[in-house]
């Protein structure tokens, strides 16, 4: 009887878990670490799916226009393109989560120079994560594309 109950719960929970992690094994390996980000108290009213897709397109275009080949890629997936996925293309760029966070810090510099952050007087305090939260991304998934995946969930 106990075994039957365990099988029932495994089947009942398999559907929601599979839907939640439908990109695992396709775009990145299993999530190995997670964090929640909650600093910005307001979201941009104009941030919707089109804004998030344009953001990814601008990042991708900038990478492709650069003289060197991209070392990682961005893409938006999920309902309303609410998941930003960042996957390394070589074994060195995101060899550790710390290196991936360093890339996020480097992106913060470019974000702070943007007109929006200066207009809102956020250029000295906002980070790349703040920008993603303002654009109403639900989560950021960062992976070395081989062994680890880190998920950042943005609070609303």
Secondary structure, DSSP 8 states (H G I E B T S, - for coil): -HHHHHHHHHHHHHHHHHHHTTTBTTTB----EEEEE---S---TT-SHHHHHHHHHHHHHHHHHSSS--SEEEEEESGGG-EEEEEESSTTTTSSHHHHHHHHHHHHHHHHTSHHHHHTT-TTT--HHHHHHHTT-SEEEEE-SSS-EEEEEE--
